[in-house]
Amino acid sequence: MNLHKKGQGLSLNAIIVALLALIVLVVLTVLFVTRTGQVDTKAQETANTELITMRITYGTCQPTASDESSFLAEIASAGSDANAKAAAKTKFEGRIQTCKAVADKTACESGACSWKG
């Protein structure tokens, strides 16, 4: 009988390389997830700044909270796309102008705007 047979299996080097590859993948995943969260936060901050700037131009009749939420979502989803941001801003400015053109509370609220006066 041959008692000194070696079993087939992974070599120690292969196991070490696999463990190192696994560690690198975990580190890359953690970095990617944390960076993605930071980008989302920056996009939301930019959207909030844009909204605050636009609120300065509001009159007594102004866009609703729903309009503001839509604007924030559009700006945040635009990311670094300047054209998409400009389109969202132009659309919301048009909404502001539509509401500002109304001077009567009843007409304001019937026009899907909000009266703050």
CNS distance restraints for C-alpha pairs under 8 A (distance, minus, plus):
assign (resid  10 and name CA) (resid  14 and name CA) 6.20 0.50 0.50
assign (resid  10 and name CA) (resid  15 and name CA) 6.71 0.50 0.50
assign (resid  11 and name CA) (resid  15 and name CA) 6.55 0.50 0.50
assign (resid  12 and name CA) (resid  16 and name CA) 6.28 0.50 0.50
assign (resid  13 and name CA) (resid  17 and name CA) 6.20 0.50 0.50
assign (resid  14 and name CA) (resid  18 and name CA) 6.15 0.50 0.50
assign (resid  15 and name CA) (resid  19 and name CA) 6.23 0.50 0.50
assign (resid  16 and name CA) (resid  20 and name CA) 6.20 0.50 0.50
assign (resid  17 and name CA) (resid  21 and name CA) 6.14 0.50 0.50
assign (resid  18 and name CA) (resid  22 and name CA) 6.19 0.50 0.50
assign (resid  19 and name CA) (resid  23 and name CA) 6.23 0.50 0.50
assign (resid  20 and name CA) (resid  24 and name CA) 6.23 0.50 0.50
assign (resid  21 and name CA) (resid  25 and name CA) 6.23 0.50 0.50
assign (resid  22 and name CA) (resid  26 and name CA) 6.27 0.50 0.50
assign (resid  23 and name CA) (resid  27 and name CA) 6.24 0.50 0.50
assign (resid  24 and name CA) (resid  28 and name CA) 6.13 0.50 0.50
assign (resid  25 and name CA) (resid  29 and name CA) 6.09 0.50 0.50
assign (resid  26 and name CA) (resid  30 and name CA) 6.24 0.50 0.50
assign (resid  27 and name CA) (resid  31 and name CA) 6.24 0.50 0.50
assign (resid  28 and name CA) (resid  32 and name CA) 6.07 0.50 0.50
assign (resid  29 and name CA) (resid  33 and name CA) 6.15 0.50 0.50
assign (resid  30 and name CA) (resid  34 and name CA) 6.21 0.50 0.50
assign (resid  31 and name CA) (resid  35 and name CA) 6.06 0.50 0.50
assign (resid  32 and name CA) (resid  36 and name CA) 6.09 0.50 0.50
assign (resid  33 and name CA) (resid  37 and name CA) 6.41 0.50 0.50
assign (resid  34 and name CA) (resid  38 and name CA) 6.45 0.50 0.50
assign (resid  35 and name CA) (resid  39 and name CA) 6.33 0.50 0.50
assign (resid  36 and name CA) (resid  40 and name CA) 6.36 0.50 0.50
assign (resid  37 and name CA) (resid  41 and name CA) 6.28 0.50 0.50
assign (resid  38 and name CA) (resid  42 and name CA) 6.24 0.50 0.50
assign (resid  39 and name CA) (resid  43 and name CA) 6.18 0.50 0.50
assign (resid  40 and name CA) (resid  44 and name CA) 6.24 0.50 0.50
assign (resid  40 and name CA) (resid  76 and name CA) 7.73 0.50 0.50
assign (resid  41 and name CA) (resid  45 and name CA) 6.21 0.50 0.50
assign (resid  42 and name CA) (resid  46 and name CA) 6.18 0.50 0.50
assign (resid  43 and name CA) (resid  47 and name CA) 6.23 0.50 0.50
assign (resid  43 and name CA) (resid  75 and name CA) 7.64 0.50 0.50
assign (resid  43 and name CA) (resid  76 and name CA) 4.99 0.50 0.50
assign (resid  43 and name CA) (resid  77 and name CA) 7.80 0.50 0.50
assign (resid  43 and name CA) (resid  79 and name CA) 6.28 0.50 0.50
assign (resid  44 and name CA) (resid  48 and name CA) 6.17 0.50 0.50
assign (resid  44 and name CA) (resid  72 and name CA) 7.56 0.50 0.50
assign (resid  44 and name CA) (resid  76 and name CA) 5.57 0.50 0.50
assign (resid  45 and name CA) (resid  49 and name CA) 6.20 0.50 0.50
assign (resid  46 and name CA) (resid  50 and name CA) 6.24 0.50 0.50
assign (resid  46 and name CA) (resid  75 and name CA) 7.86 0.50 0.50
assign (resid  46 and name CA) (resid  76 and name CA) 7.49 0.50 0.50
assign (resid  47 and name CA) (resid  51 and name CA) 6.25 0.50 0.50
assign (resid  47 and name CA) (resid  72 and name CA) 5.31 0.50 0.50
assign (resid  47 and name CA) (resid  73 and name CA) 7.86 0.50 0.50
assign (resid  47 and name CA) (resid  75 and name CA) 5.44 0.50 0.50
assign (resid  47 and name CA) (resid  76 and name CA) 5.78 0.50 0.50
assign (resid  48 and name CA) (resid  52 and name CA) 6.20 0.50 0.50
assign (resid  48 and name CA) (resid  72 and name CA) 6.81 0.50 0.50
assign (resid  49 and name CA) (resid  53 and name CA) 6.22 0.50 0.50
assign (resid  50 and name CA) (resid  54 and name CA) 6.24 0.50 0.50
assign (resid  51 and name CA) (resid  55 and name CA) 6.11 0.50 0.50
assign (resid  51 and name CA) (resid  68 and name CA) 7.35 0.50 0.50
assign (resid  51 and name CA) (resid  71 and name CA) 7.78 0.50 0.50
assign (resid  51 and name CA) (resid  72 and name CA) 7.16 0.50 0.50
assign (resid  52 and name CA) (resid  56 and name CA) 6.88 0.50 0.50
assign (resid  53 and name CA) (resid  57 and name CA) 7.82 0.50 0.50
assign (resid  54 and name CA) (resid  58 and name CA) 7.26 0.50 0.50
assign (resid  54 and name CA) (resid  93 and name CA) 7.62 0.50 0.50
assign (resid  57 and name CA) (resid  96 and name CA) 7.82 0.50 0.50
assign (resid  58 and name CA) (resid  62 and name CA) 5.71 0.50 0.50
assign (resid  58 and name CA) (resid  96 and name CA) 6.55 0.50 0.50
assign (resid  58 and name CA) (resid 100 and name CA) 6.90 0.50 0.50
assign (resid  59 and name CA) (resid  99 and name CA) 7.85 0.50 0.50
assign (resid  59 and name CA) (resid 100 and name CA) 5.44 0.50 0.50
assign (resid  60 and name CA) (resid 100 and name CA) 7.10 0.50 0.50
assign (resid  60 and name CA) (resid 103 and name CA) 7.71 0.50 0.50
assign (resid  60 and name CA) (resid 115 and name CA) 5.92 0.50 0.50
assign (resid  60 and name CA) (resid 116 and name CA) 5.14 0.50 0.50
assign (resid  60 and name CA) (resid 117 and name CA) 5.42 0.50 0.50
assign (resid  61 and name CA) (resid  99 and name CA) 5.33 0.50 0.50
assign (resid  61 and name CA) (resid 100 and name CA) 5.53 0.50 0.50
assign (resid  61 and name CA) (resid 102 and name CA) 6.53 0.50 0.50
assign (resid  61 and name CA) (resid 103 and name CA) 7.05 0.50 0.50
assign (resid  61 and name CA) (resid 105 and name CA) 7.35 0.50 0.50
assign (resid  61 and name CA) (resid 108 and name CA) 5.91 0.50 0.50
assign (resid  61 and name CA) (resid 113 and name CA) 6.40 0.50 0.50
assign (resid  61 and name CA) (resid 114 and name CA) 5.68 0.50 0.50
assign (resid  61 and name CA) (resid 115 and name CA) 4.62 0.50 0.50
assign (resid  61 and name CA) (resid 116 and name CA) 6.20 0.50 0.50
assign (resid  61 and name CA) (resid 117 and name CA) 7.79 0.50 0.50
assign (resid  62 and name CA) (resid  96 and name CA) 6.15 0.50 0.50
assign (resid  62 and name CA) (resid  99 and name CA) 5.17 0.50 0.50
assign (resid  62 and name CA) (resid 100 and name CA) 6.34 0.50 0.50
assign (resid  62 and name CA) (resid 113 and name CA) 5.62 0.50 0.50
assign (resid  62 and name CA) (resid 114 and name CA) 5.25 0.50 0.50
assign (resid  62 and name CA) (resid 115 and name CA) 6.36 0.50 0.50
assign (resid  62 and name CA) (resid 116 and name CA) 7.29 0.50 0.50
assign (resid  63 and name CA) (resid  67 and name CA) 5.84 0.50 0.50
assign (resid  63 and name CA) (resid  68 and name CA) 6.98 0.50 0.50
assign (resid  63 and name CA) (resid  95 and name CA) 6.60 0.50 0.50
assign (resid  63 and name CA) (resid  96 and name CA) 5.95 0.50 0.50
assign (resid  63 and name CA) (resid  99 and name CA) 6.35 0.50 0.50
assign (resid  63 and name CA) (resid 112 and name CA) 7.75 0.50 0.50
assign (resid  63 and name CA) (resid 113 and name CA) 4.95 0.50 0.50
assign (resid  63 and name CA) (resid 114 and name CA) 5.83 0.50 0.50
assign (resid  64 and name CA) (resid  68 and name CA) 6.48 0.50 0.50
assign (resid  64 and name CA) (resid 112 and name CA) 7.32 0.50 0.50
assign (resid  64 and name CA) (resid 113 and name CA) 5.43 0.50 0.50
assign (resid  64 and name CA) (resid 114 and name CA) 5.24 0.50 0.50
assign (resid  65 and name CA) (resid  69 and name CA) 6.13 0.50 0.50
assign (resid  66 and name CA) (resid  70 and name CA) 6.21 0.50 0.50
assign (resid  67 and name CA) (resid  71 and name CA) 6.24 0.50 0.50
assign (resid  67 and name CA) (resid  92 and name CA) 7.78 0.50 0.50
assign (resid  68 and name CA) (resid  72 and name CA) 6.18 0.50 0.50
assign (resid  69 and name CA) (resid  73 and name CA) 6.17 0.50 0.50
assign (resid  70 and name CA) (resid  74 and name CA) 6.16 0.50 0.50
assign (resid  71 and name CA) (resid  75 and name CA) 6.18 0.50 0.50
assign (resid  71 and name CA) (resid  88 and name CA) 6.49 0.50 0.50
assign (resid  71 and name CA) (resid  89 and name CA) 7.54 0.50 0.50
assign (resid  71 and name CA) (resid  92 and name CA) 6.52 0.50 0.50
assign (resid  72 and name CA) (resid  76 and name CA) 6.05 0.50 0.50
assign (resid  73 and name CA) (resid  77 and name CA) 5.97 0.50 0.50
assign (resid  74 and name CA) (resid  78 and name CA) 6.08 0.50 0.50
assign (resid  74 and name CA) (resid  84 and name CA) 7.97 0.50 0.50
assign (resid  74 and name CA) (resid  85 and name CA) 7.43 0.50 0.50
assign (resid  74 and name CA) (resid  88 and name CA) 6.10 0.50 0.50
assign (resid  75 and name CA) (resid  79 and name CA) 7.07 0.50 0.50
assign (resid  75 and name CA) (resid  84 and name CA) 7.58 0.50 0.50
assign (resid  75 and name CA) (resid  85 and name CA) 5.48 0.50 0.50
assign (resid  75 and name CA) (resid  88 and name CA) 6.40 0.50 0.50
assign (resid  75 and name CA) (resid  89 and name CA) 7.82 0.50 0.50
assign (resid  78 and name CA) (resid  82 and name CA) 7.56 0.50 0.50
assign (resid  78 and name CA) (resid  84 and name CA) 5.43 0.50 0.50
assign (resid  78 and name CA) (resid  85 and name CA) 5.75 0.50 0.50
assign (resid  79 and name CA) (resid  85 and name CA) 7.95 0.50 0.50
assign (resid  81 and name CA) (resid  85 and name CA) 6.39 0.50 0.50
assign (resid  82 and name CA) (resid  86 and name CA) 6.08 0.50 0.50
assign (resid  83 and name CA) (resid  87 and name CA) 6.11 0.50 0.50
assign (resid  84 and name CA) (resid  88 and name CA) 6.19 0.50 0.50
assign (resid  85 and name CA) (resid  89 and name CA) 6.10 0.50 0.50
assign (resid  86 and name CA) (resid  90 and name CA) 6.02 0.50 0.50
assign (resid  87 and name CA) (resid  91 and name CA) 6.09 0.50 0.50
assign (resid  88 and name CA) (resid  92 and name CA) 6.20 0.50 0.50
assign (resid  89 and name CA) (resid  93 and name CA) 6.03 0.50 0.50
assign (resid  90 and name CA) (resid  94 and name CA) 6.18 0.50 0.50
assign (resid  91 and name CA) (resid  95 and name CA) 6.45 0.50 0.50
assign (resid  92 and name CA) (resid  96 and name CA) 6.22 0.50 0.50
assign (resid  93 and name CA) (resid  97 and name CA) 6.20 0.50 0.50
assign (resid  94 and name CA) (resid  98 and name CA) 6.14 0.50 0.50
assign (resid  95 and name CA) (resid  99 and name CA) 6.34 0.50 0.50
assign (resid  96 and name CA) (resid 100 and name CA) 6.05 0.50 0.50
assign (resid  97 and name CA) (resid 101 and name CA) 6.09 0.50 0.50
assign (resid  98 and name CA) (resid 102 and name CA) 7.22 0.50 0.50
assign (resid  99 and name CA) (resid 108 and name CA) 6.68 0.50 0.50
assign (resid  99 and name CA) (resid 111 and name CA) 7.70 0.50 0.50
assign (resid  99 and name CA) (resid 113 and name CA) 6.00 0.50 0.50
assign (resid 102 and name CA) (resid 107 and name CA) 6.66 0.50 0.50
assign (resid 102 and name CA) (resid 108 and name CA) 5.74 0.50 0.50
assign (resid 103 and name CA) (resid 107 and name CA) 7.66 0.50 0.50
assign (resid 103 and name CA) (resid 108 and name CA) 7.17 0.50 0.50
assign (resid 104 and name CA) (resid 108 and name CA) 5.96 0.50 0.50
assign (resid 105 and name CA) (resid 109 and name CA) 6.21 0.50 0.50
assign (resid 105 and name CA) (resid 115 and name CA) 6.00 0.50 0.50
assign (resid 106 and name CA) (resid 110 and name CA) 6.10 0.50 0.50
assign (resid 107 and name CA) (resid 111 and name CA) 5.98 0.50 0.50
assign (resid 108 and name CA) (resid 112 and name CA) 6.81 0.50 0.50
assign (resid 108 and name CA) (resid 113 and name CA) 5.40 0.50 0.50
assign (resid 108 and name CA) (resid 114 and name CA) 6.52 0.50 0.50
assign (resid 108 and name CA) (resid 115 and name CA) 6.40 0.50 0.50
assign (resid 109 and name CA) (resid 113 and name CA) 5.12 0.50 0.50
assign (resid 109 and name CA) (resid 114 and name CA) 5.67 0.50 0.50
assign (resid 109 and name CA) (resid 115 and name CA) 6.55 0.50 0.50
